[in-house]
């Protein structure tokens, strides 16, 4: 398969988070067919990370995730773009990384590896499991792929996900005084959280809060006894300050469960690459044992997670060259201390 065919093949295998089994099996078989040593690392049930090496210690590893957000959208293409769920986030990136690794291997470079994870769109469970792999100790640099418009991201925002829950007392809606509405309590709490002035940072910009999911109640004629809201806060500053603000804003009116959290991350810079800072988060905070982290990939985050997700064919091809260039520069860095020693 050529680059575009592999991208479309990956897109056409549904892999919404929790359902990555099929795409992992395909990738493992595809990489074995290319001659890599492939390990399918079990994460949960049929969900497996894919780890591929040439047999030599992998000093630089190219990595991204196999899962997507719902709903699945089959692939299509025209002369300029490939469309479909995962086109830029991150199945086109997988294809570009595979082709970059093949280019490097054909030139004689063996100390490279590939790591494709599950669950990045949820809680990075795949990355957390991969971080304990013994191979991580052999890796000097991890190049993570996300849609950065082929720019080298030198920083990413942090993330704080929090589940807010309120309890009330059910009653017939004709007699609301006999009950206590959990939804009305939740609305008051969320209004106060929305009114907070979140801190900003000169590098990472502003902290933002997205109320992603609201649930509660059973019927319109029942005073609701329970309500919940799932929030994701994109952190520009330390999470401790934000958690304190949330707890003071809620003031005991709801329970809080922090389901994932990590601070903003500063990343490696390399000469010769256009740089940026991105607002989203990645697997990188959970892959700390895999060496120094870098972040770059084709595609725009502005179309990721949308019904118009796409990736430009010329960006995909350019990404191969950029990954090859970056790996070679990093391998030179790895060789320099050994030469000087």
Residue frames as qw, qx, qy, qz and C-alpha x, y, z in Angstrom:
[[0.000, 0.886, 0.464, 0.000, 0.00, 0.00, 0.00],
 [0.352, 0.454, -0.059, 0.816, 1.14, 3.53, -0.69],
 [0.100, -0.009, -0.476, 0.874, 0.86, 6.33, 1.87],
 [0.456, -0.051, -0.033, -0.888, -2.68, 7.35, 0.94],
 [0.711, -0.107, -0.621, -0.312, -3.94, 3.77, 0.70],
 [0.469, -0.102, -0.738, 0.474, -2.58, 2.96, 4.16],
 [0.119, -0.013, 0.315, -0.942, -4.17, 6.10, 5.59],
 [0.618, -0.069, -0.243, -0.745, -7.58, 5.18, 4.16],
 [0.667, -0.077, -0.740, -0.021, -7.27, 1.56, 5.25],
 [0.272, -0.074, -0.663, 0.694, -6.61, 2.69, 8.84],
 [0.321, -0.019, 0.112, -0.940, -9.51, 5.17, 8.75],
 [0.669, -0.058, -0.455, -0.585, -11.89, 2.48, 7.53],
 [0.559, -0.164, -0.779, 0.233, -11.21, 0.26, 10.56],
 [0.415, -0.780, -0.137, -0.448, -13.46, 1.64, 13.34],
 [0.631, -0.015, -0.542, 0.555, -11.44, 2.31, 16.50],
 [0.344, -0.759, -0.023, -0.551, -13.43, 4.54, 18.81],
 [0.048, -0.479, 0.713, -0.510, -11.84, 4.48, 22.28],
 [0.645, -0.139, 0.627, -0.413, -12.54, 1.11, 23.98],
 [0.867, 0.358, 0.320, -0.136, -12.81, -0.57, 20.55],
 [0.158, 0.815, -0.492, -0.264, -9.23, -0.49, 19.22],
 [0.746, -0.204, 0.632, 0.051, -8.75, -4.26, 18.97],
 [0.780, 0.508, 0.347, 0.111, -9.23, -4.58, 15.21],
 [0.354, 0.910, -0.184, 0.117, -6.99, -1.68, 14.19],
 [0.397, -0.705, 0.588, -0.013, -4.26, -2.90, 16.53],
 [0.806, 0.009, 0.584, 0.097, -4.35, -6.37, 14.97],
 [0.661, 0.723, 0.154, 0.130, -4.19, -4.90, 11.48],
 [0.083, 0.926, -0.356, 0.094, -1.23, -2.68, 12.34],
 [0.603, -0.503, 0.619, 0.021, 0.63, -5.49, 14.07],
 [0.818, 0.246, 0.498, 0.149, 0.21, -7.78, 11.05],
 [0.490, 0.864, 0.017, 0.114, 1.12, -5.00, 8.63],
 [0.114, -0.870, 0.476, -0.060, 4.35, -4.19, 10.49],
 [0.728, -0.256, 0.631, 0.075, 5.27, -7.87, 10.79],
 [0.769, 0.531, 0.334, 0.121, 4.81, -8.11, 7.04],
 [0.297, 0.921, -0.204, 0.147, 7.33, -5.29, 6.63],
 [0.744, 0.259, -0.480, 0.387, 9.84, -7.23, 8.70],
 [0.178, -0.619, 0.400, -0.652, 9.57, -5.57, 12.12],
 [0.332, -0.136, -0.869, 0.341, 9.65, -7.38, 15.41],
 [0.388, -0.457, -0.187, -0.778, 6.19, -6.67, 16.76],
 [0.155, -0.161, -0.845, 0.486, 4.89, -6.95, 20.30],
 [0.382, -0.559, -0.428, -0.598, 1.19, -6.66, 21.02],
 [0.144, 0.086, -0.658, 0.734, 1.09, -5.26, 24.56],
 [0.310, -0.584, -0.728, -0.181, -2.20, -6.05, 26.25],
 [0.054, -0.294, 0.237, -0.924, -3.78, -3.06, 27.95],
 [0.471, 0.094, 0.563, -0.672, -7.32, -4.26, 28.64],
 [0.772, 0.372, 0.431, -0.283, -9.24, -7.13, 27.07],
 [0.759, 0.402, 0.367, 0.357, -8.62, -7.05, 23.32],
 [0.141, 0.985, -0.071, 0.067, -7.15, -3.55, 23.50],
 [0.846, -0.199, 0.130, 0.478, -3.43, -3.74, 22.76],
 [0.002, 0.874, -0.303, -0.379, -0.62, -1.28, 22.18],
 [0.888, 0.414, 0.045, 0.195, 1.53, -2.04, 19.13],
 [0.328, -0.813, 0.402, 0.263, 5.31, -1.88, 19.65],
 [0.882, 0.440, 0.076, 0.154, 7.59, -2.48, 16.66],
 [0.288, -0.797, 0.440, 0.296, 11.39, -2.52, 16.42],
 [0.640, 0.593, -0.467, -0.147, 14.05, -3.70, 14.00],
 [0.928, -0.125, -0.282, 0.208, 15.69, -5.82, 16.69],
 [0.450, 0.277, -0.309, 0.791, 18.24, -3.14, 17.57],
 [0.213, -0.514, -0.545, 0.627, 17.72, -1.01, 20.71],
 [0.175, 0.770, 0.448, 0.419, 15.28, 1.76, 19.70],
 [0.377, -0.192, -0.223, 0.878, 17.00, 5.05, 20.53],
 [0.259, 0.136, -0.042, -0.955, 14.30, 7.12, 18.81],
 [0.167, 0.365, 0.915, -0.036, 10.66, 6.01, 18.83],
 [0.250, -0.127, -0.319, -0.905, 7.85, 7.42, 16.70],
 [0.025, -0.319, -0.889, 0.327, 4.52, 7.24, 18.50],
 [0.363, -0.128, -0.085, -0.919, 0.87, 8.22, 18.29],
 [0.452, 0.070, 0.732, -0.505, -2.54, 6.78, 19.16],
 [0.012, -0.119, -0.891, -0.439, -4.90, 4.41, 17.35],
 [0.046, 0.584, 0.770, -0.254, -8.19, 5.39, 18.99],
 [0.013, 0.331, 0.312, 0.890, -10.60, 8.04, 17.75],
 [0.314, 0.179, 0.459, -0.812, -13.56, 9.96, 19.07],
 [0.332, 0.452, 0.825, 0.072, -17.05, 8.88, 17.90],
 [0.894, 0.167, 0.363, -0.204, -18.75, 8.55, 15.55],
 [0.570, -0.130, 0.639, 0.501, -16.88, 6.46, 12.99],
 [0.483, 0.758, -0.008, -0.439, -16.73, 8.12, 9.55],
 [0.859, 0.165, 0.375, 0.307, -15.53, 6.06, 6.56],
 [0.347, -0.446, 0.329, 0.756, -12.76, 7.42, 4.35],
 [0.578, 0.742, 0.327, 0.094, -13.04, 9.30, 1.09],
 [0.465, -0.417, 0.241, 0.743, -10.65, 11.43, -0.92],
 [0.511, 0.847, 0.139, -0.050, -10.27, 13.96, -3.67],
 [0.693, 0.555, -0.163, 0.430, -7.20, 15.36, -5.35],
 [0.072, 0.694, -0.355, 0.622, -6.17, 17.41, -2.30],
 [0.409, -0.433, 0.547, -0.588, -7.50, 15.75, 0.86],
 [0.427, -0.137, -0.894, -0.019, -8.27, 12.45, 2.56],
 [0.475, -0.404, 0.098, -0.775, -11.42, 12.60, 4.71],
 [0.776, -0.245, -0.566, -0.135, -12.83, 10.47, 7.52],
 [0.634, -0.749, 0.095, -0.170, -12.60, 9.85, 11.26],
 [0.792, -0.424, 0.275, 0.343, -8.96, 9.78, 12.28],
 [0.660, 0.681, 0.070, 0.309, -7.72, 11.35, 9.03],
 [0.244, 0.728, -0.341, 0.542, -5.61, 13.82, 11.02],
 [0.325, -0.511, 0.557, -0.569, -6.16, 12.52, 14.56],
 [0.161, -0.785, 0.511, 0.311, -4.27, 10.32, 14.22],
 [0.876, 0.139, 0.454, 0.078, -4.42, 7.64, 11.51],
 [0.571, 0.797, -0.084, 0.178, -2.79, 9.76, 8.82],
 [0.173, -0.823, 0.516, -0.163, -0.01, 10.33, 11.34],
 [0.811, -0.224, 0.541, -0.003, 0.36, 6.57, 11.89],
 [0.822, 0.499, 0.220, 0.161, 0.79, 6.09, 8.15],
 [0.287, 0.895, -0.260, 0.221, 3.35, 8.90, 7.88],
 [0.444, -0.685, 0.563, -0.128, 5.33, 7.50, 10.82],
 [0.887, 0.021, 0.456, 0.069, 5.38, 4.01, 9.31],
 [0.699, 0.667, 0.077, 0.245, 6.64, 5.37, 5.99],
 [0.011, -0.901, 0.384, -0.203, 9.24, 7.52, 7.77],
 [0.684, -0.461, 0.564, -0.034, 10.50, 4.48, 9.67],
 [0.877, 0.305, 0.340, 0.150, 10.72, 2.56, 6.40],
 [0.433, 0.861, -0.139, 0.227, 12.71, 5.37, 4.80],
 [0.281, -0.794, 0.511, -0.172, 15.14, 5.41, 7.73],
 [0.826, -0.200, 0.527, -0.001, 15.47, 1.65, 7.78],
 [0.805, 0.545, 0.165, 0.163, 16.16, 1.58, 4.04],
 [0.250, 0.882, -0.305, 0.256, 19.02, 4.04, 4.62],
 [0.629, 0.225, -0.642, 0.377, 20.59, 1.67, 7.14],
 [0.205, -0.403, 0.469, -0.759, 19.29, 3.15, 10.39],
 [0.543, -0.196, -0.813, -0.072, 18.15, 0.40, 12.74],
 [0.242, -0.180, -0.669, 0.680, 17.87, 2.07, 16.14],
 [0.353, -0.117, -0.098, -0.923, 14.30, 3.21, 15.59],
 [0.033, 0.262, 0.943, -0.201, 10.96, 2.01, 16.90],
 [0.338, -0.333, -0.381, -0.794, 7.21, 2.53, 16.60],
 [0.036, -0.227, -0.821, 0.524, 4.71, 2.75, 19.46],
 [0.339, -0.306, -0.407, -0.791, 0.99, 3.00, 18.79],
 [0.031, 0.045, 0.771, -0.634, -1.27, 3.30, 21.84],
 [0.234, -0.572, -0.729, -0.296, -4.91, 2.90, 22.79],
 [0.373, -0.728, -0.541, 0.195, -7.13, 5.22, 24.83],
 [0.350, 0.014, -0.061, 0.935, -5.40, 8.56, 24.23],
 [0.199, -0.450, -0.332, -0.805, -8.77, 10.22, 23.63],
 [0.652, -0.620, -0.385, -0.205, -9.97, 9.13, 27.08],
 [0.583, -0.795, 0.162, -0.033, -7.44, 8.65, 29.88],
 [0.339, 0.717, -0.608, 0.044, -4.22, 7.56, 28.08],
 [0.868, -0.327, 0.337, -0.162, -4.49, 4.09, 29.61],
 [0.911, 0.356, -0.018, 0.207, -2.39, 2.65, 26.78],
 [0.320, 0.745, -0.355, 0.465, 0.40, 5.15, 27.39],
 [0.519, -0.644, 0.414, -0.380, 0.36, 4.44, 31.12],
 [0.963, -0.089, 0.255, 0.003, 0.83, 0.72, 30.46],
 [0.755, 0.560, -0.095, 0.326, 3.49, 1.35, 27.80],
 [0.037, -0.870, 0.349, -0.345, 5.45, 3.52, 30.20],
 [0.698, -0.510, 0.483, -0.141, 6.31, 0.45, 32.27],
 [0.936, 0.346, -0.030, 0.054, 7.72, -1.48, 29.30],
 [0.723, -0.455, 0.234, 0.465, 11.43, -2.40, 29.75],
 [0.598, 0.433, 0.334, 0.586, 12.14, -1.11, 26.24],
 [0.035, -0.974, -0.163, -0.151, 11.47, 2.44, 27.42],
 [0.576, -0.718, 0.205, 0.333, 14.83, 2.49, 29.19],
 [0.655, 0.014, 0.463, 0.597, 16.61, 2.05, 25.85],
 [0.300, 0.761, 0.425, 0.388, 14.87, 5.02, 24.23],
 [0.380, -0.186, -0.123, 0.898, 16.55, 8.45, 24.23],
 [0.204, 0.174, -0.085, -0.960, 13.86, 10.39, 22.32],
 [0.289, 0.472, 0.829, -0.083, 10.12, 9.96, 21.81],
 [0.106, 0.057, -0.325, -0.938, 8.55, 11.74, 18.83],
 [0.283, 0.445, 0.773, -0.353, 4.82, 11.92, 19.47],
 [0.046, 0.180, 0.575, 0.797, 2.44, 12.64, 16.64],
 [0.152, 0.669, 0.616, -0.387, -0.60, 14.90, 16.87],
 [0.396, 0.726, 0.385, 0.410, -2.02, 17.45, 14.39],
 [0.362, -0.687, -0.051, 0.627, 0.36, 20.43, 14.69],
 [0.484, 0.864, 0.016, -0.142, 0.31, 21.58, 11.02],
 [0.861, 0.286, -0.111, 0.406, 3.76, 19.96, 10.71],
 [0.024, 0.799, -0.330, 0.502, 5.20, 22.42, 13.23],
 [0.563, -0.001, -0.707, 0.428, 7.32, 21.30, 16.17],
 [0.476, -0.774, -0.211, -0.359, 5.31, 21.97, 19.32],
 [0.379, 0.351, -0.584, 0.626, 7.55, 23.19, 22.13],
 [0.158, -0.026, 0.654, -0.740, 4.75, 23.17, 24.70],
 [0.362, -0.393, -0.733, -0.420, 1.29, 21.76, 25.37],
 [0.461, -0.485, 0.164, -0.725, -1.36, 22.84, 27.82],
 [0.064, -0.076, 0.932, -0.348, -2.16, 20.67, 30.81],
 [0.522, -0.275, -0.564, -0.578, -5.49, 19.00, 31.41],
 [0.167, -0.030, 0.765, -0.621, -7.80, 18.51, 34.36],
 [0.472, -0.265, -0.644, -0.540, -10.94, 16.39, 33.99],
 [0.127, -0.028, 0.701, -0.701, -13.42, 16.54, 36.84],
 [0.324, -0.415, -0.777, -0.344, -16.76, 14.84, 37.37],
 [0.197, -0.139, 0.367, -0.898, -19.18, 17.03, 39.34],
 [0.350, -0.343, -0.846, -0.212, -22.20, 15.32, 40.95],
 [0.302, -0.218, 0.312, -0.874, -25.19, 16.60, 42.92],
 [0.184, -0.285, -0.940, 0.047, -27.86, 14.74, 44.86],
 [0.369, -0.226, 0.022, -0.901, -31.44, 15.74, 45.57],
 [0.324, 0.134, 0.851, -0.391, -34.71, 14.04, 46.51],
 [0.081, -0.204, -0.766, -0.604, -37.19, 12.67, 43.99],
 [0.273, 0.400, 0.583, -0.652, -40.80, 13.83, 44.03],
 [0.383, 0.642, 0.636, 0.192, -43.79, 14.27, 41.75],
 [0.315, 0.145, 0.154, 0.925, -43.19, 17.39, 39.66],
 [0.244, -0.692, -0.433, -0.523, -46.68, 18.68, 40.51],
 [0.602, -0.792, -0.094, -0.037, -45.51, 18.95, 44.13],
 [0.608, 0.541, -0.349, 0.465, -41.90, 20.21, 43.80],
 [0.285, -0.714, 0.376, -0.517, -41.85, 21.36, 47.41],
 [0.923, -0.297, 0.181, -0.164, -41.83, 17.67, 48.40],
 [0.915, 0.165, 0.050, 0.365, -38.53, 17.07, 46.61],
 [0.290, -0.806, 0.273, 0.437, -35.17, 18.64, 45.99],
 [0.762, 0.648, 0.010, -0.016, -33.90, 19.09, 42.43],
 [0.733, -0.335, 0.315, 0.502, -30.38, 17.82, 41.82],
 [0.527, 0.499, 0.366, 0.583, -30.41, 19.49, 38.41],
 [0.062, -0.952, -0.117, -0.277, -31.20, 22.92, 39.84],
 [0.633, -0.698, 0.214, 0.256, -28.34, 22.46, 42.30],
 [0.727, 0.035, 0.395, 0.561, -26.08, 21.51, 39.40],
 [0.326, 0.773, 0.293, 0.458, -27.12, 24.56, 37.38],
 [0.306, -0.950, 0.042, -0.052, -26.20, 26.83, 40.28],
 [0.721, -0.463, 0.345, 0.382, -22.81, 25.14, 40.71],
 [0.646, 0.300, 0.424, 0.559, -22.00, 25.32, 36.99],
 [0.125, 0.927, 0.198, 0.293, -23.05, 28.98, 36.82],
 [0.442, -0.867, 0.202, 0.110, -20.57, 29.81, 39.59],
 [0.737, -0.200, 0.447, 0.466, -17.80, 27.78, 37.92],
 [0.511, 0.608, 0.384, 0.471, -18.42, 29.54, 34.60],
 [0.064, -0.980, -0.076, -0.174, -18.08, 32.90, 36.37],
 [0.716, -0.542, 0.156, 0.412, -14.59, 32.11, 37.67],
 [0.324, 0.894, -0.296, -0.089, -11.67, 34.10, 36.28],
 [0.965, -0.055, 0.085, 0.241, -9.20, 31.39, 35.31],
 [0.338, -0.754, 0.333, 0.455, -5.47, 32.27, 35.36],
 [0.762, 0.645, -0.047, 0.037, -3.39, 32.64, 32.22],
 [0.711, -0.417, 0.323, 0.465, 0.29, 32.26, 31.32],
 [0.159, 0.779, -0.299, -0.528, 2.55, 34.17, 28.93],
 [0.041, -0.315, 0.873, 0.369, 3.60, 30.95, 27.16],
 [0.090, 0.228, 0.967, 0.071, 0.50, 28.73, 27.32],
 [0.227, -0.351, -0.402, -0.814, -2.17, 31.44, 27.15],
 [0.513, -0.307, 0.226, -0.769, -5.48, 31.24, 28.98],
 [0.139, 0.047, 0.964, -0.220, -6.97, 28.42, 31.02],
 [0.515, -0.033, -0.328, -0.791, -10.30, 27.33, 29.55],
 [0.363, 0.024, 0.842, -0.398, -13.14, 25.19, 30.90],
 [0.450, 0.018, -0.608, -0.654, -15.42, 23.03, 28.74],
 [0.600, -0.002, 0.605, -0.524, -18.61, 21.54, 30.20],
 [0.164, 0.252, -0.825, -0.479, -18.61, 18.50, 27.97],
 [0.402, -0.271, -0.841, -0.239, -21.39, 16.30, 29.33],
 [0.360, -0.175, 0.421, -0.814, -24.43, 17.00, 31.53],
 [0.459, -0.184, -0.833, -0.247, -26.71, 14.20, 32.73],
 [0.109, 0.018, 0.674, -0.730, -29.51, 13.88, 35.25],
 [0.579, 0.153, 0.211, -0.773, -33.11, 13.08, 35.95],
 [0.340, 0.093, 0.931, 0.092, -35.42, 10.39, 34.63],
 [0.148, 0.619, 0.694, 0.336, -38.60, 12.07, 33.34],
 [0.048, 0.412, 0.057, 0.908, -39.90, 15.60, 32.95],
 [0.566, -0.586, -0.222, -0.535, -42.60, 14.90, 35.52],
 [0.833, -0.393, -0.292, 0.260, -40.15, 13.76, 38.22],
 [0.173, -0.939, 0.289, -0.075, -38.07, 16.07, 40.41],
 [0.769, 0.407, -0.459, 0.179, -34.54, 14.74, 39.69],
 [0.783, -0.618, 0.049, 0.052, -32.65, 13.03, 42.48],
 [0.704, -0.327, 0.336, 0.534, -29.26, 12.94, 40.74],
 [0.491, 0.871, -0.016, -0.007, -27.25, 15.04, 38.27],
 [0.718, -0.356, 0.288, 0.525, -23.69, 15.04, 36.98],
 [0.424, 0.897, -0.096, -0.082, -21.44, 17.08, 34.72],
 [0.848, -0.080, 0.196, 0.486, -18.12, 16.13, 33.13],
 [0.104, 0.981, -0.098, -0.135, -15.73, 19.08, 32.74],
 [0.825, 0.084, 0.075, 0.554, -12.37, 19.30, 31.02],
 [0.124, -0.969, 0.055, 0.209, -10.15, 22.23, 31.89],
 [0.759, 0.461, -0.064, 0.455, -7.21, 23.08, 29.64],
 [0.569, -0.742, -0.084, 0.345, -4.53, 24.24, 32.02],
 [0.439, 0.787, -0.159, 0.403, -2.17, 27.11, 31.36],
 [0.127, -0.674, 0.537, -0.491, -0.88, 27.02, 34.95],
 [0.089, 0.184, -0.935, 0.291, -0.30, 24.53, 37.76],
 [0.475, -0.359, -0.719, -0.358, -3.24, 22.21, 38.46],
 [0.348, -0.315, -0.685, 0.557, -3.09, 22.81, 42.23],
 [0.076, 0.180, 0.123, -0.973, -4.30, 26.39, 41.85],
 [0.437, -0.078, -0.513, -0.734, -7.14, 25.35, 39.54],
 [0.491, -0.299, -0.818, 0.023, -8.33, 22.58, 41.85],
 [0.188, -0.301, -0.530, 0.770, -8.44, 25.03, 44.71],
 [0.246, 0.098, -0.139, -0.954, -10.52, 27.43, 42.62],
 [0.503, -0.181, -0.709, -0.461, -12.97, 24.68, 41.69],
 [0.440, -0.324, -0.780, 0.304, -13.36, 23.51, 45.28],
 [0.047, -0.279, -0.340, 0.897, -13.93, 27.03, 46.53],
 [0.336, 0.032, -0.354, -0.872, -16.44, 27.68, 43.73],
 [0.530, -0.242, -0.769, -0.264, -18.38, 24.49, 44.46],
 [0.236, -0.409, 0.431, -0.769, -18.27, 25.21, 48.20],
 [0.213, -0.044, 0.904, -0.368, -19.45, 21.77, 49.26],
 [0.631, 0.286, 0.163, -0.703, -22.63, 21.83, 47.14],
 [0.884, 0.354, -0.217, -0.214, -21.47, 18.91, 44.97],
 [0.810, -0.360, 0.397, 0.239, -19.02, 16.03, 45.03],
 [0.361, 0.808, -0.407, -0.224, -15.89, 16.21, 42.88],
 [0.888, -0.120, 0.394, 0.202, -13.95, 13.37, 41.27],
 [0.141, 0.780, -0.466, -0.392, -10.75, 14.22, 39.39],
 [0.947, 0.195, 0.250, -0.062, -10.56, 11.58, 36.66],
 [0.790, 0.230, 0.076, 0.563, -7.29, 12.75, 35.06],
 [0.133, -0.985, 0.017, 0.104, -4.84, 15.56, 35.65],
 [0.757, -0.071, 0.105, 0.641, -1.46, 16.82, 34.49],
 [0.137, -0.787, -0.007, 0.601, 0.28, 20.16, 34.28],
 [0.536, 0.818, -0.139, -0.155, 1.37, 22.02, 31.13],
 [0.867, -0.144, 0.308, 0.364, 4.38, 20.44, 29.45],
 [0.162, 0.855, -0.363, -0.334, 7.43, 22.08, 27.88],
 [0.942, 0.199, 0.250, 0.098, 8.99, 20.05, 25.08],
 [0.622, -0.265, 0.379, 0.632, 12.26, 19.73, 23.19],
 [0.369, 0.863, -0.044, -0.343, 13.25, 22.31, 20.58],
 [0.745, -0.014, 0.474, 0.469, 15.29, 21.42, 17.49],
 [0.007, -0.580, 0.274, 0.767, 16.96, 23.83, 15.08],
 [0.046, 0.125, -0.746, -0.652, 15.51, 24.01, 11.60],
 [0.095, -0.469, -0.868, -0.133, 11.87, 23.35, 12.51],
 [0.242, -0.465, -0.126, -0.842, 9.02, 25.85, 12.64],
 [0.195, -0.114, -0.825, 0.518, 7.72, 25.94, 16.22],
 [0.428, -0.490, -0.287, -0.703, 4.40, 26.42, 17.97],
 [0.145, -0.055, 0.787, -0.597, 2.63, 25.96, 21.31],
 [0.397, -0.266, -0.716, -0.508, -0.58, 23.90, 21.27],
 [0.470, -0.358, 0.249, -0.767, -3.61, 24.04, 23.53],
 [0.909, -0.118, -0.243, -0.319, -4.43, 20.33, 23.51],
 [0.511, -0.563, 0.637, -0.124, -2.92, 17.47, 25.49],
 [0.656, 0.415, -0.602, -0.187, -1.26, 14.21, 24.42],
 [0.943, -0.203, -0.257, 0.059, 0.07, 10.88, 25.67],
 [0.471, 0.571, -0.423, 0.523, 3.41, 12.54, 26.43],
 [0.344, -0.623, 0.420, -0.562, 2.84, 13.18, 30.17],
 [0.892, -0.226, 0.289, -0.263, 2.29, 9.44, 30.60],
 [0.919, 0.320, -0.074, 0.219, 5.33, 8.29, 28.57],
 [0.182, -0.934, 0.301, -0.054, 8.02, 9.85, 30.74],
 [0.736, -0.397, 0.515, 0.190, 10.24, 6.75, 30.70],
 [0.775, 0.446, 0.365, 0.259, 10.66, 6.91, 26.92],
 [0.549, 0.043, 0.144, 0.822, 13.28, 9.65, 26.84],
 [0.017, 0.382, 0.064, -0.922, 12.99, 13.31, 25.92],
 [0.406, 0.575, 0.707, -0.064, 9.69, 14.12, 24.23],
 [0.012, 0.204, -0.339, -0.918, 8.98, 15.98, 21.00],
 [0.424, 0.534, 0.664, -0.308, 5.63, 16.65, 19.32],
 [0.181, 0.434, -0.396, -0.788, 4.92, 17.12, 15.61],
 [0.422, 0.268, 0.862, 0.088, 2.45, 15.88, 13.04],
 [0.021, -0.145, -0.519, -0.842, 0.51, 16.74, 9.88],
 [0.233, -0.595, -0.721, -0.267, -3.03, 18.08, 9.88],
 [0.122, -0.440, 0.138, -0.879, -4.98, 20.75, 11.71],
 [0.070, -0.200, -0.841, 0.498, -6.39, 20.28, 15.20],
 [0.334, 0.203, 0.128, -0.912, -9.22, 22.62, 14.13],
 [0.683, 0.105, -0.428, -0.582, -10.85, 19.85, 12.06],
 [0.288, 0.060, -0.931, 0.217, -10.05, 17.00, 14.47],
 [0.076, 0.299, 0.797, -0.519, -13.11, 15.69, 16.36],
 [0.416, 0.418, 0.071, -0.804, -15.43, 17.25, 13.74],
 [0.768, 0.386, 0.496, -0.120, -17.59, 15.79, 10.98],
 [0.545, 0.828, -0.124, -0.038, -15.30, 17.53, 8.46],
 [0.593, -0.600, 0.472, 0.256, -12.08, 15.83, 9.63],
 [0.789, 0.605, -0.006, 0.107, -9.53, 15.69, 6.82],
 [0.553, -0.587, 0.336, 0.486, -5.82, 15.80, 6.06],
 [0.455, 0.798, -0.248, -0.307, -4.03, 17.33, 3.09],
 [0.969, 0.172, 0.039, 0.171, -2.14, 14.82, 0.99],
 [0.486, 0.677, -0.285, 0.475, 0.82, 17.15, 0.56],
 [0.376, -0.709, 0.408, -0.435, 1.04, 17.55, 4.36],
 [0.956, -0.193, 0.208, -0.073, 1.12, 13.78, 4.79],
 [0.836, 0.407, -0.080, 0.358, 3.99, 13.48, 2.32],
 [0.132, 0.774, -0.321, 0.529, 5.81, 16.41, 3.94],
 [0.692, -0.601, 0.266, -0.298, 5.43, 14.77, 7.35],
 [0.978, 0.034, 0.006, 0.206, 7.46, 11.77, 6.22],
 [0.553, 0.563, -0.197, 0.582, 10.38, 14.05, 5.30],
 [0.242, -0.748, 0.264, -0.559, 10.06, 15.96, 8.58],
 [0.885, -0.417, 0.159, -0.134, 10.02, 12.80, 10.70],
 [0.898, 0.222, -0.060, 0.375, 13.08, 11.47, 8.84],
 [0.290, 0.686, -0.220, 0.630, 14.93, 14.75, 9.28],
 [0.496, -0.696, 0.229, -0.467, 14.03, 14.95, 12.96],
 [0.967, -0.242, 0.067, 0.035, 15.06, 11.36, 13.73],
 [0.771, 0.372, -0.135, 0.500, 18.43, 11.88, 12.04],
 [0.044, 0.721, -0.264, 0.639, 19.12, 15.05, 14.01],
 [0.711, -0.573, 0.207, -0.351, 18.16, 13.34, 17.25],
 [0.980, -0.010, -0.026, 0.199, 20.35, 10.35, 16.47],
 [0.497, 0.570, -0.248, 0.605, 23.24, 12.78, 15.99],
 [0.355, -0.701, 0.274, -0.555, 22.50, 14.18, 19.46],
 [0.929, -0.333, 0.102, -0.127, 22.49, 10.67, 20.90],
 [0.889, 0.247, -0.107, 0.371, 25.81, 9.85, 19.23],
 [0.194, 0.799, -0.244, 0.514, 27.57, 13.04, 20.39],
 [0.563, -0.687, 0.360, -0.285, 27.83, 12.17, 24.13],
 [0.969, -0.083, 0.206, 0.107, 29.10, 8.71, 23.25],
 [0.689, 0.572, -0.075, 0.439, 31.73, 10.17, 20.91],
 [0.032, -0.814, 0.311, -0.489, 32.86, 12.74, 23.45],
 [0.764, -0.529, 0.309, -0.203, 33.02, 10.06, 26.18]]
